Amino acid sequence: MGHDIPLAVPSLTGREAEYLQECVASGFVSSVGPFVTRFEETFATRVGAAHAVACASGTAALHLAMVTLGVGPGDTVAVSDLTFVASANAVHYTGAQPVLVDSEPRTWNLDSALLHDWCVAEAAAGRPLPAAIEAVHVLGQPADVEPLLALRDRFGIPLVEDAAEALGAGYREGPVAGHQVGTVGALGCFSFNGNKIITAGGGGMVVTDDEDQARRVRHLSTQAKLPGLGYHHDEVGFNHRMTNLSAAVGLAQLEQLDAFLARKRAIAATYDAALADLAEVTLPPRVGWADPSSWLYSILLPDQGTRDRVLTALVDDGIGARPLWAPVSSHRPYRDAPRVGGEVARDLADRGLSLPCSVTISDDELAIVVAAVRAALARA
Ligand SMILES: *Cc1c(COP(=O)(O)O)cnc(C)c1O
């Protein structure tokens, strides 16, 4: 019959157009302007960080975080194997080598206990440890940071959070109870790509409580240009700043964040209830000690063949289902990257299926998706 239900598209019904018109009227459309500052300040307050620096993309935010920590050639950085490739690319841009860490079934995030024990064994053997750990909060589910903070305290390995998918998620219990994701590590990175929880058209943010590091991120993002009228640069910087146009959209979106999160969580609860009785379906991970952002709703099916048959049936029906990402270690540039752990990430990637979950999706459309999953499974 052919529906038209996309995977994750933005809702732009707040003050986006009004703020964009203000940009045009004021002439501030580029990388300086009042909306950049307003977006940064409002964002920092919202996530509970002292400083926020707006960037051209989430990838740029991660890249700046790595450079700010001094990551470079000869270093390794531990990254989740199961993530969007940008997490690893940001490490690669610095000349460092990603070490790809397997997932844990409990949260689908990098197995931080495994990484902890691996680092302890590497140190005991006299081998060099990663220069940083980049923990991705995969699909908006907070990672178990306790073993990673132990590594920071014991070996001084800084933690960077790739919170691109996890704006609004946070910890309930444990050593960082009350913290939102992105404010646990030395630096936290967010994305405002079109499919994320809020969008700026494109954009990202680095947050930190460390004023010196915030200053350094900002400096590196603006070609490392020194203040003053002359064009003087004290190191090789980047053009990674956000424009005022993007910040106008981002700020208007941020004003709606609570409503977006409420809808994302309601969508997840609706799918959970509607799919719970299907023996073939494993629902997304839930833990008692953290609240996810519920950015993307992804389930596991019994095997890759079933997943592919259900995926094809949904897509043929106009339903924007997608597989989970292939693991980073399966992409050509990363095939020889060192790996820690076994085959959990590959198994999740083989069996994972993401279902439409835009904040604009209607309850009728959710029912259509559920019916299509049930019908496809009955045939699969
Ligand atoms: C989207 C995403 C990024 C990259 O953000 P962009 O704004 O698209 O550059 C990085 N990491 C993860 C986990 C993402 O989902």
The ligand as a Tripos MOL2 file, in Angstrom:
@<TRIPOS>MOLECULE
LIG
   15    15     1     0     0
SMALL
NO_CHARGES

@<TRIPOS>ATOM
      1 C1         25.3810   11.9810   14.6320 C.3       1 LIG1
      2 C2         26.5200   11.4230   15.3860 C.ar      1 LIG1
      3 C3         27.7930   12.0030   15.3380 C.ar      1 LIG1
      4 C4         28.1640   13.0940   14.3840 C.3       1 LIG1
      5 O1         27.4150   14.2550   14.4560 O.3       1 LIG1
      6 P1         27.2970   15.1760   13.1440 P.3       1 LIG1
      7 O2         26.6200   16.3980   13.6890 O.co2     1 LIG1
      8 O3         26.4670   14.4340   12.1440 O.co2     1 LIG1
      9 O4         28.6660   15.4660   12.6590 O.co2     1 LIG1
     10 C5         28.7980   11.4840   16.1380 C.ar      1 LIG1
     11 N1         28.5740   10.4320   16.9420 N.ar      1 LIG1
     12 C6         27.3700    9.8340   17.0060 C.ar      1 LIG1
     13 C7         27.2000    8.6800   17.9240 C.3       1 LIG1
     14 C8         26.3100   10.2900   16.2140 C.ar      1 LIG1
     15 O5         25.1330    9.6690   16.2550 O.3       1 LIG1
@<TRIPOS>BOND
     1     1     2 1
     2     2     3 ar
     3     2    14 ar
     4     3     4 1
     5     3    10 ar
     6     4     5 1
     7     5     6 1
     8     6     7 2
     9     6     8 1
    10     6     9 1
    11    10    11 ar
    12    11    12 ar
    13    12    13 1
    14    12    14 ar
    15    14    15 1
@<TRIPOS>SUBSTRUCTURE
     1 LIG1         1 GROUP 0 **** ****
